[in-house]
Amino acid sequence: RDQPRSRGLGDVYKRQESNGRICKRCKTEISREILDARYSVCPNCGYYMRFHAYKRIKALADKNSFKEWKIKNTFSNPLRDEKYERTVSDLRKKHRLEEAVVTGEMKINGMSTAVGVMDTRFMMASMGRIVGEQITSLFEQAAQKKLPVILFCCSGGARMQEGIVSLMQMEKTAAAVKKHSDQGLLYISVLTNPTMGGVSASFAMIADIVLAEKGAMIGFAGPRVIEQNTGAKLPKDFQTAEFQLSHGFVDKIVSRSEMKEDLGNLLRLHKKRRIQLKGAEKIRRSFSKPENSQSLSPWQKVKIARAKDRPTSMDYIERMFDEFIELHGDRASGDDHAIVGGIANLNGRAVTVIGQQKGKKSLEEATYRNWGMASPNGYRKALRLMKQAEKFNRPIICFVDTIGAACGKEAEEQGQGAIIAELLRDMSGIEVPILSVIISEGGSGGALALGVGNEVWMLENAVYSVLTPEGYASILWKDNARAEEAAELMKLTAADLHELGIVEKVFNEPMNLSTDNMGEICRQLKEAMLLFIKEYHRKSKHVIVQERYQRFRKF
């Protein structure tokens, strides 16, 4: 209280001896009433202060819906440390907590879920035997009740006072997550400040969807330990939620004020619903033969496919789906912005959508998206999302729009060829229907990586080829100036590819297709997608996989 206080919004709040908390960042004292109304976020500097377990549950649960799951657990003291026993006893009385985690079930916006919330007031939420037992029981009971799990994680790591027994909790909890997952049930982890050590290296980071709070510290070894052991000076944002997002380990950063809505949306999109196909039956007659009414040359179509104003994957996603929650990261090393993907709502049916995204608005955006040329990180992200879709029985819709995969030293060092091969192999066995739509330019193996569909569709002026016409001319004739001639020979237009059986449907375009006149083609694509989903919904997993195999076997 003797530290200097910052000037600003916080100065309006009166100091209260027994009913205030001091922000660690700006040193402003704030009344508990204000903090409760703001989810324990400092109104002066936006710092996320500690959010107690029961307060967090109250902020998320529908009224009177939370039921706590209490399990009988005797005190665990394998090292027979008398001081440890007194500490635990004192903390139980002081904070009215049995241990460092509270578990139970509740409803969020009407959706039932099992929930666990860790609380750093209890020995920094370190994981000993009782915490491990409660987390394990959470997943076991959720599996019995067929409930998803939402787990708010925070911890300093394994509980040193329990020695090697604390380390055993890492495998125990990870195995419980696996058994819950094997039943096709959803697990969402929310990483809060701090999530470190044995907790980050077990149940916290292996969720289907990993969310994080703004600024949370997330990692295995702490920055001080790393600096002491390596002598390296770490960057300022090292191990923050934002750092982990950019390195591929977090799907999304969520604010506390939006947490309930975002969690409710994710629960709803994972709830099984009947497919709504009102009015879709009429489209059976359409899109079997391309009209090719514009009578353009192949080279003209190449230039149209590359046009700056031509809609991108995100343009179609935003226009065609009722909602889209983008998920990030490959869970290995990065988040490639040339690939966008996530969960979308198509007339009440949850689908996974993945697209190659070109940045066309500016040079800065094009560089950010790497002109739609995906790196190994991007293809690993795509594969992760496809396997997630398979687990939850979601159809997969891919938008293809790239001249090819990223080409360069870094991509080769990260195994570009290997990850594309892995993606092609695993897509062949995915047990949910895959639809690939070539919306502009599909080039080489970089395009094929999202083109292993049960059906492949194409827009009228899109092109799909073994490589660019310039590359074709350069390799065959050592003269890329003959690109127009190459385009004539390559059979890369929608009409050519439909005749070859490479694509099943071709959709006619308006002249000079752009975001201003894409409404009709979006309507047609959406109706065709709904019919595709309905037709494949009737098929068994075995048939879906076998038909995809035979589709490519014939070439």
C-alpha positions as CSV (number, residue, x, y, z in Angstrom):
1,R,0.0,0.0,0.0
2,D,3.0,2.3,0.4
3,Q,4.0,1.9,-3.3
4,P,3.3,4.9,-5.6
5,R,0.0,4.6,-7.4
6,S,-0.4,5.2,-11.1
7,R,-2.6,8.1,-12.3
8,G,-5.7,7.3,-14.4
9,L,-9.0,5.6,-14.2
10,G,-8.0,3.7,-11.1
11,D,-7.7,6.8,-9.1
12,V,-11.4,7.2,-8.8
13,Y,-11.7,4.1,-6.7
14,K,-11.5,4.6,-3.0
15,R,-9.1,2.6,-0.9
16,Q,-10.8,0.1,1.3
17,E,-9.0,-1.6,4.1
18,S,-10.9,-4.9,3.9
19,N,-12.6,-5.0,0.6
20,G,-10.0,-4.2,-2.1
21,R,-7.3,-5.8,-4.2
22,I,-4.1,-4.2,-5.6
23,C,-3.3,-4.8,-9.3
24,K,0.2,-6.3,-9.6
25,R,0.9,-4.4,-12.8
26,C,-0.3,-0.8,-12.2
27,K,-0.5,-0.9,-8.4
28,T,-4.1,0.5,-8.4
29,E,-6.3,-0.6,-5.6
30,I,-9.7,-1.7,-6.8
31,S,-12.9,-2.6,-4.8
32,R,-14.0,-6.2,-5.0
33,E,-17.4,-5.1,-6.2
34,I,-15.7,-3.5,-9.3
35,L,-13.5,-6.6,-9.9
36,D,-16.5,-9.0,-9.5
37,A,-18.4,-7.0,-12.2
38,R,-15.3,-7.1,-14.5
39,Y,-14.3,-10.8,-14.0
40,S,-11.3,-9.7,-12.0
41,V,-9.8,-7.7,-14.8
42,C,-8.1,-4.4,-13.8
43,P,-10.2,-1.5,-15.1
44,N,-7.1,0.7,-15.2
45,C,-4.6,-1.3,-17.2
46,G,-6.5,-4.5,-18.3
47,Y,-4.3,-6.9,-16.3
48,Y,-5.9,-10.3,-15.7
49,M,-5.9,-10.7,-11.9
50,R,-6.3,-14.0,-10.2
51,F,-9.9,-15.4,-10.7
52,H,-10.9,-17.7,-7.8
53,A,-12.4,-21.1,-8.8
54,Y,-15.9,-20.6,-7.5
55,K,-16.1,-17.0,-8.9
56,R,-15.1,-18.3,-12.3
57,I,-17.8,-21.1,-12.1
58,K,-20.4,-18.5,-11.1
59,A,-19.5,-16.3,-14.1
60,L,-19.9,-19.2,-16.5
61,A,-22.7,-21.5,-15.2
62,D,-26.3,-21.0,-16.0
63,K,-28.2,-20.1,-12.8
64,N,-28.3,-22.9,-10.2
65,S,-26.9,-25.4,-12.7
66,F,-23.5,-26.2,-11.0
67,K,-23.3,-29.4,-9.1
68,E,-20.0,-30.1,-7.4
69,W,-18.4,-33.5,-7.7
70,K,-16.6,-34.2,-4.4
71,I,-14.6,-37.3,-4.0
72,K,-13.3,-38.8,-0.7
73,N,-9.5,-38.4,-0.5
74,T,-7.3,-38.9,2.5
75,F,-4.4,-36.6,2.8
76,S,-1.4,-37.6,0.8
77,N,2.0,-37.1,2.4
78,P,4.4,-39.7,0.9
79,L,7.5,-37.9,2.2
80,R,6.0,-37.5,5.7
81,D,6.7,-33.8,5.8
82,E,5.0,-32.4,8.9
83,K,5.3,-28.8,7.6
84,Y,3.5,-29.9,4.4
85,E,0.6,-31.3,6.4
86,R,0.2,-28.1,8.4
87,T,0.3,-26.0,5.2
88,V,-2.5,-28.0,3.6
89,S,-4.6,-27.8,6.7
90,D,-4.2,-24.1,7.0
91,L,-5.0,-23.5,3.3
92,R,-8.2,-25.6,3.6
93,K,-9.4,-23.4,6.4
94,K,-8.3,-20.1,4.9
95,H,-9.7,-20.5,1.4
96,R,-12.5,-23.0,2.1
97,L,-11.0,-25.3,-0.6
98,E,-10.4,-29.0,-0.2
99,E,-7.6,-28.9,-2.7
100,A,-6.3,-27.0,-5.7
101,V,-9.1,-27.9,-8.1
102,V,-12.9,-27.8,-8.0
103,T,-14.8,-30.2,-10.3
104,G,-18.4,-30.8,-11.2
105,E,-21.0,-30.4,-13.9
106,M,-23.0,-27.4,-15.1
107,K,-24.8,-25.9,-18.0
108,I,-23.4,-23.1,-20.2
109,N,-26.1,-21.5,-22.3
110,G,-28.2,-24.6,-21.9
111,M,-25.3,-27.0,-22.8
112,S,-24.4,-29.6,-20.2
113,T,-20.7,-30.1,-19.5
114,A,-18.3,-31.4,-16.9
115,V,-16.0,-28.7,-15.6
116,G,-12.8,-28.4,-13.6
117,V,-11.3,-25.2,-12.3
118,M,-7.8,-25.0,-10.7
119,D,-7.1,-22.4,-8.1
120,T,-3.6,-21.0,-7.5
121,R,-4.4,-19.9,-4.0
122,F,-3.9,-23.5,-3.0
123,M,-0.1,-24.0,-3.2
124,M,0.0,-22.4,-6.7
125,A,-2.3,-25.2,-7.9
126,S,0.6,-27.6,-7.9
127,M,-0.4,-31.2,-8.8
128,G,-0.1,-33.8,-6.1
129,R,-1.9,-37.1,-5.7
130,I,-5.3,-35.6,-4.7
131,V,-5.3,-33.1,-7.6
132,G,-4.3,-35.8,-10.0
133,E,-7.1,-38.0,-8.6
134,Q,-9.7,-35.3,-9.0
135,I,-8.7,-34.5,-12.6
136,T,-8.7,-38.2,-13.4
137,S,-12.1,-38.7,-11.8
138,L,-13.4,-35.7,-13.7
139,F,-12.7,-37.4,-17.0
140,E,-13.9,-40.8,-15.8
141,Q,-17.2,-39.4,-14.6
142,A,-17.6,-37.3,-17.7
143,A,-17.0,-40.4,-19.9
144,Q,-19.7,-42.3,-17.9
145,K,-22.2,-39.5,-18.3
146,K,-21.2,-38.8,-22.0
147,L,-20.3,-35.2,-21.1
148,P,-17.7,-32.9,-22.7
149,V,-15.0,-31.6,-20.3
150,I,-14.0,-27.9,-19.9
151,L,-10.9,-27.6,-17.7
152,F,-9.4,-24.3,-16.6
153,C,-5.8,-25.0,-16.0
154,C,-3.3,-23.1,-13.9
155,S,-0.4,-24.4,-11.9
156,G,3.2,-24.0,-10.9
157,G,3.8,-27.7,-11.8
158,A,4.2,-30.9,-9.9
159,R,4.0,-30.7,-6.1
160,M,7.5,-31.0,-4.8
161,Q,6.3,-31.9,-1.3
162,E,5.1,-35.3,-2.7
163,G,8.2,-36.2,-4.5
164,I,8.1,-38.8,-7.3
165,V,4.4,-39.5,-6.5
166,S,3.5,-36.1,-7.9
167,L,5.2,-37.0,-11.2
168,M,3.1,-40.1,-11.6
169,Q,0.0,-37.9,-11.8
170,M,1.1,-36.7,-15.2
171,E,0.7,-40.1,-16.8
172,K,-2.4,-40.8,-14.8
173,T,-4.3,-37.7,-16.0
174,A,-3.1,-38.0,-19.6
175,A,-4.3,-41.6,-19.7
176,A,-7.7,-40.5,-18.4
177,V,-7.9,-37.8,-21.1
178,K,-7.2,-40.5,-23.7
179,K,-10.0,-42.8,-22.4
180,H,-12.5,-39.9,-22.5
181,S,-11.3,-39.0,-26.0
182,D,-11.7,-42.6,-27.2
183,Q,-15.5,-42.2,-26.7
184,G,-15.6,-39.3,-29.1
185,L,-16.1,-36.8,-26.4
186,L,-15.0,-33.1,-26.5
187,Y,-12.3,-31.7,-24.2
188,I,-11.6,-28.0,-24.1
189,S,-8.7,-26.7,-21.9
190,V,-8.4,-23.1,-21.0
191,L,-4.9,-22.1,-20.0
192,T,-4.8,-19.3,-17.4
193,N,-1.9,-17.6,-15.6
194,P,0.4,-19.5,-15.0
195,T,0.2,-23.0,-16.6
196,M,3.6,-24.5,-16.1
197,G,5.6,-27.6,-15.5
198,G,4.0,-31.0,-15.1
199,V,0.5,-29.7,-15.8
200,S,1.4,-28.1,-19.1
201,A,3.2,-31.4,-19.9
202,S,0.2,-33.5,-19.2
203,F,-3.6,-32.8,-19.4
204,A,-3.5,-29.1,-20.1
205,M,-2.0,-29.2,-23.6
206,I,-3.7,-32.3,-25.1
207,A,-7.2,-31.0,-25.4
208,D,-9.2,-31.1,-28.7
209,I,-9.4,-27.3,-28.4
210,V,-6.8,-25.3,-26.4
211,L,-7.9,-21.8,-25.4
212,A,-5.9,-19.3,-23.4
213,E,-6.5,-16.1,-21.5
214,K,-4.7,-12.9,-22.5
215,G,-1.2,-12.7,-21.2
216,A,-1.2,-16.0,-19.4
217,M,2.3,-17.6,-18.8
218,I,2.3,-21.0,-20.4
219,G,5.3,-23.3,-20.6
220,F,7.3,-26.3,-19.2
221,A,10.4,-24.8,-17.7
222,G,10.1,-21.2,-16.3
223,P,12.0,-18.4,-18.0
224,R,14.2,-17.9,-15.0
225,V,15.2,-21.5,-15.1
226,I,15.9,-21.3,-18.8
227,E,18.0,-18.2,-18.5
228,Q,20.0,-19.7,-15.6
229,N,20.7,-23.0,-17.5
230,T,21.4,-21.5,-20.9
231,G,22.6,-18.0,-20.3
232,A,20.2,-16.8,-23.1
233,K,18.3,-13.6,-22.8
234,L,14.7,-14.4,-23.5
235,P,12.3,-12.1,-25.4
236,K,9.8,-10.0,-23.5
237,D,6.7,-12.0,-24.6
238,F,8.4,-15.4,-24.1
239,Q,5.9,-18.1,-23.0
240,T,2.9,-15.8,-23.0
241,A,-0.4,-16.9,-24.5
242,E,0.3,-14.8,-27.5
243,F,3.7,-16.4,-27.9
244,Q,2.2,-19.9,-27.7
245,L,-0.5,-18.9,-30.3
246,S,2.1,-17.8,-32.8
247,H,4.1,-21.0,-32.2
248,G,1.1,-23.3,-32.9
249,F,0.2,-24.5,-29.5
250,V,-3.0,-22.5,-28.8
251,D,-6.2,-22.4,-30.9
252,K,-7.5,-19.0,-29.7
253,I,-7.0,-16.4,-27.1
254,V,-10.3,-15.6,-25.3
255,S,-11.2,-12.7,-23.1
256,R,-13.0,-13.3,-19.8
257,S,-15.9,-11.2,-20.8
258,E,-16.5,-13.4,-23.9
259,M,-15.6,-16.7,-22.3
260,K,-19.1,-17.9,-21.6
261,E,-20.3,-17.1,-25.1
262,D,-17.3,-18.7,-26.8
263,L,-17.5,-21.8,-24.7
264,G,-21.2,-22.0,-25.3
265,N,-20.7,-21.8,-29.1
266,L,-18.1,-24.5,-29.1
267,L,-20.3,-26.8,-27.0
268,R,-23.3,-26.1,-29.4
269,L,-21.2,-26.8,-32.5
270,H,-20.2,-30.2,-31.0
271,K,-23.8,-31.2,-30.2
272,K,-25.3,-33.6,-32.7
273,R,-28.1,-32.1,-34.8
274,R,-30.3,-33.1,-37.7
275,I,-29.3,-31.8,-41.1
276,Q,-31.5,-29.0,-42.4
277,L,-31.9,-29.3,-46.1
278,K,-34.9,-27.2,-46.9
279,G,-35.1,-26.5,-50.6
280,A,-31.9,-28.4,-51.5
281,E,-33.5,-31.3,-53.4
282,K,-34.0,-29.1,-56.5
283,I,-30.3,-28.9,-57.1
284,R,-29.9,-32.6,-58.2
285,R,-30.2,-31.5,-61.8
286,S,-27.5,-28.9,-61.7
287,F,-23.7,-28.6,-62.2
288,S,-23.0,-31.9,-64.0
289,K,-21.7,-30.3,-67.2
290,P,-19.9,-27.0,-67.6
291,E,-21.5,-24.6,-70.0
292,N,-18.2,-22.8,-70.8
293,S,-20.4,-20.0,-72.1
294,Q,-17.7,-17.3,-71.9
295,S,-15.5,-19.0,-74.6
296,L,-12.3,-17.9,-73.0
297,S,-8.9,-19.4,-73.8
298,P,-7.0,-21.4,-71.2
299,W,-4.5,-18.6,-70.7
300,Q,-7.3,-16.1,-70.2
301,K,-8.8,-18.3,-67.6
302,V,-5.4,-18.5,-65.8
303,K,-5.3,-14.7,-65.7
304,I,-8.9,-14.6,-64.4
305,A,-8.1,-17.2,-61.7
306,R,-5.2,-14.9,-60.5
307,A,-7.2,-11.7,-60.6
308,K,-6.8,-9.5,-57.6
309,D,-10.5,-9.0,-57.1
310,R,-11.3,-12.7,-57.2
311,P,-12.9,-14.0,-54.0
312,T,-10.6,-15.8,-51.5
313,S,-11.3,-18.8,-49.3
314,M,-12.3,-16.5,-46.4
315,D,-14.7,-14.6,-48.6
316,Y,-16.6,-17.8,-49.3
317,I,-16.4,-18.9,-45.7
318,E,-17.8,-15.6,-44.4
319,R,-20.6,-15.6,-47.0
320,M,-21.7,-19.2,-47.0
321,F,-21.5,-20.3,-43.3
322,D,-23.7,-19.1,-40.5
323,E,-20.7,-18.9,-38.2
324,F,-17.0,-19.8,-38.3
325,I,-14.7,-20.3,-35.3
326,E,-11.1,-20.3,-36.6
327,L,-8.6,-22.6,-34.9
328,H,-4.9,-22.1,-35.0
329,G,-1.7,-24.0,-34.8
330,D,-0.1,-27.3,-35.8
331,R,0.8,-28.3,-32.2
332,A,4.4,-28.6,-33.3
333,S,6.1,-25.3,-34.1
334,G,3.9,-22.7,-35.7
335,D,0.7,-21.3,-37.2
336,D,0.9,-20.8,-40.9
337,H,-1.4,-18.0,-42.1
338,A,-1.6,-19.4,-45.6
339,I,-4.0,-22.1,-44.3
340,V,-7.1,-21.1,-42.5
341,G,-9.3,-23.6,-40.8
342,G,-11.9,-24.2,-38.1
343,I,-15.4,-25.2,-37.2
344,A,-18.3,-23.8,-39.2
345,N,-22.1,-24.0,-39.1
346,L,-23.8,-24.9,-42.3
347,N,-27.6,-24.7,-41.9
348,G,-27.3,-26.1,-38.4
349,R,-24.8,-28.8,-39.3
350,A,-21.2,-28.5,-37.9
351,V,-18.5,-29.0,-40.5
352,T,-14.8,-28.5,-40.6
353,V,-13.6,-25.9,-43.1
354,I,-10.0,-25.6,-44.3
355,G,-8.8,-23.3,-47.0
356,Q,-5.7,-21.9,-48.7
357,Q,-5.8,-18.1,-48.1
358,K,-4.2,-15.6,-50.4
359,G,-3.7,-12.1,-49.2
360,K,-4.9,-9.8,-51.9
361,K,-5.7,-6.5,-50.2
362,S,-2.2,-5.3,-49.9
363,L,1.5,-6.4,-50.2
364,E,1.7,-6.6,-46.5
365,E,-1.3,-9.0,-46.3
366,A,0.0,-11.1,-49.3
367,T,3.4,-11.5,-47.4
368,Y,1.6,-12.4,-44.2
369,R,-0.3,-15.1,-46.1
370,N,2.7,-16.0,-48.2
371,W,0.6,-15.7,-51.3
372,G,-1.4,-18.7,-50.2
373,M,1.6,-21.0,-50.4
374,A,1.5,-23.2,-47.3
375,S,4.5,-24.2,-45.3
376,P,4.8,-27.6,-43.4
377,N,3.2,-25.9,-40.4
378,G,0.1,-25.1,-42.5
379,Y,-0.2,-28.7,-43.8
380,R,0.3,-30.1,-40.3
381,K,-2.5,-27.7,-39.1
382,A,-4.8,-28.9,-41.9
383,L,-4.1,-32.6,-41.0
384,R,-4.8,-31.9,-37.3
385,L,-8.1,-30.3,-38.1
386,M,-9.1,-33.2,-40.4
387,K,-8.4,-35.7,-37.7
388,Q,-10.4,-33.6,-35.2
389,A,-13.2,-33.6,-37.7
390,E,-13.0,-37.4,-38.0
391,K,-13.3,-37.8,-34.2
392,F,-16.4,-35.7,-34.1
393,N,-17.9,-37.0,-37.3
394,R,-17.9,-33.7,-39.1
395,P,-17.8,-33.5,-42.9
396,I,-14.7,-31.7,-44.2
397,I,-14.9,-28.9,-46.8
398,C,-11.7,-27.7,-48.4
399,F,-11.2,-24.6,-50.5
400,V,-8.2,-24.9,-52.9
401,D,-6.5,-21.7,-54.0
402,T,-2.7,-21.8,-54.4
403,I,0.0,-21.8,-57.1
404,G,1.7,-24.5,-55.0
405,A,3.3,-25.3,-51.7
406,A,5.9,-22.9,-50.1
407,C,9.2,-23.3,-51.9
408,G,12.4,-22.4,-50.0
409,K,15.2,-23.5,-47.7
410,E,13.1,-23.3,-44.5
411,A,10.2,-25.3,-46.0
412,E,12.6,-28.0,-47.1
413,E,14.3,-28.1,-43.7
414,Q,10.9,-28.6,-42.1
415,G,10.1,-31.5,-44.4
416,Q,7.7,-30.1,-47.0
417,G,7.6,-33.2,-49.1
418,A,7.3,-35.5,-46.0
419,I,4.3,-33.6,-44.6
420,I,2.4,-33.4,-47.9
421,A,3.0,-37.2,-48.3
422,E,1.7,-37.8,-44.8
423,L,-1.4,-35.6,-45.5
424,L,-2.2,-37.5,-48.7
425,R,-1.8,-40.8,-46.9
426,D,-3.9,-39.9,-44.0
427,M,-6.6,-38.1,-46.0
428,S,-7.1,-41.3,-48.0
429,G,-8.3,-43.1,-44.8
430,I,-10.3,-40.3,-43.1
431,E,-13.7,-41.8,-42.2
432,V,-15.8,-38.7,-42.9
433,P,-16.7,-37.3,-46.3
434,I,-14.3,-34.7,-47.8
435,L,-15.3,-32.2,-50.4
436,S,-12.7,-30.1,-52.2
437,V,-13.6,-27.0,-54.2
438,I,-11.1,-25.3,-56.5
439,I,-12.1,-21.7,-56.4
440,S,-9.2,-20.1,-58.3
441,E,-5.8,-21.6,-59.0
442,G,-4.8,-25.1,-58.0
443,G,-1.2,-25.8,-58.5
444,S,0.9,-28.9,-58.0
445,G,1.1,-31.0,-54.9
446,G,0.4,-27.9,-52.8
447,A,-3.1,-27.9,-54.2
448,L,-3.5,-31.7,-54.2
449,A,-2.8,-31.6,-50.4
450,L,-6.3,-30.2,-49.9
451,G,-7.7,-31.9,-53.0
452,V,-8.1,-35.5,-51.8
453,G,-11.9,-35.4,-51.7
454,N,-14.7,-37.9,-52.2
455,E,-15.7,-35.3,-54.7
456,V,-13.8,-32.4,-56.3
457,W,-15.7,-29.4,-57.6
458,M,-14.5,-26.4,-59.6
459,L,-15.5,-22.9,-60.5
460,E,-15.8,-22.3,-64.3
461,N,-12.8,-20.0,-64.6
462,A,-10.6,-21.8,-62.0
463,V,-7.6,-23.8,-63.2
464,Y,-6.0,-26.9,-61.8
465,S,-2.6,-28.2,-63.1
466,V,0.6,-30.1,-62.4
467,L,2.3,-26.7,-62.0
468,T,2.0,-23.2,-63.4
469,P,2.0,-22.7,-67.2
470,E,5.2,-20.6,-66.6
471,G,6.8,-23.5,-64.8
472,Y,5.7,-26.0,-67.5
473,A,7.1,-23.9,-70.3
474,S,10.4,-23.3,-68.4
475,I,10.9,-27.0,-67.7
476,L,9.9,-28.4,-71.1
477,W,11.1,-25.6,-73.4
478,K,13.4,-23.6,-71.1
479,D,11.3,-20.5,-72.0
480,N,8.7,-19.4,-69.6
481,A,7.6,-16.7,-72.1
482,R,5.7,-19.5,-73.8
483,A,3.3,-19.8,-70.8
484,E,0.2,-19.1,-73.0
485,E,1.2,-21.9,-75.3
486,A,1.7,-24.2,-72.4
487,A,-1.7,-23.3,-71.0
488,E,-3.3,-24.6,-74.2
489,L,-1.6,-27.9,-73.9
490,M,-2.0,-28.6,-70.2
491,K,-5.7,-29.3,-70.0
492,L,-6.1,-27.2,-66.9
493,T,-9.5,-25.6,-67.4
494,A,-12.7,-26.8,-65.7
495,A,-14.2,-28.1,-68.9
496,D,-11.0,-30.1,-69.7
497,L,-10.8,-31.5,-66.2
498,H,-14.5,-32.5,-66.1
499,E,-14.0,-34.4,-69.3
500,L,-11.0,-36.2,-67.8
501,G,-13.1,-37.1,-64.7
502,I,-10.8,-35.1,-62.4
503,V,-13.7,-33.0,-61.2
504,E,-17.3,-34.0,-60.6
505,K,-19.1,-30.6,-60.8
506,V,-18.4,-27.3,-62.4
507,F,-20.1,-24.1,-61.3
508,N,-20.8,-21.3,-63.8
509,E,-19.5,-17.9,-62.8
510,P,-20.7,-14.3,-63.5
511,M,-18.4,-12.2,-65.6
512,N,-15.5,-10.7,-63.5
513,L,-16.3,-12.6,-60.4
514,S,-15.7,-10.5,-57.3
515,T,-16.9,-10.1,-53.7
516,D,-19.5,-7.7,-55.1
517,N,-21.3,-10.3,-57.3
518,M,-20.5,-13.6,-55.6
519,G,-23.9,-14.0,-54.0
520,E,-25.4,-16.3,-56.5
521,I,-22.5,-18.7,-56.8
522,C,-22.3,-18.8,-53.0
523,R,-26.0,-19.8,-52.9
524,Q,-25.4,-22.5,-55.5
525,L,-22.3,-23.9,-53.7
526,K,-24.1,-23.9,-50.3
527,E,-27.1,-25.8,-51.7
528,A,-24.8,-28.3,-53.4
529,M,-22.8,-28.8,-50.2
530,L,-26.0,-29.5,-48.2
531,L,-27.0,-32.1,-50.7
532,F,-23.4,-33.6,-50.6
533,I,-23.6,-33.9,-46.8
534,K,-27.1,-35.5,-47.0
535,E,-26.0,-38.1,-49.5
536,Y,-22.8,-39.0,-47.7
537,H,-24.7,-39.0,-44.3
538,R,-26.4,-42.2,-45.5
539,K,-23.1,-44.0,-46.2
540,S,-21.0,-46.0,-43.8
541,K,-17.5,-45.0,-42.9
542,H,-16.1,-48.0,-44.8
543,V,-18.0,-47.0,-48.0
544,I,-16.8,-43.3,-47.7
545,V,-13.2,-44.4,-47.4
546,Q,-13.5,-47.0,-50.2
547,E,-15.2,-44.7,-52.6
548,R,-12.5,-42.1,-52.1
549,Y,-9.8,-44.8,-52.7
550,Q,-11.5,-45.9,-55.9
551,R,-11.9,-42.3,-57.1
552,F,-8.2,-41.9,-57.3
553,R,-7.5,-45.5,-58.1
554,K,-9.0,-45.1,-61.6
555,F,-6.5,-42.4,-62.7
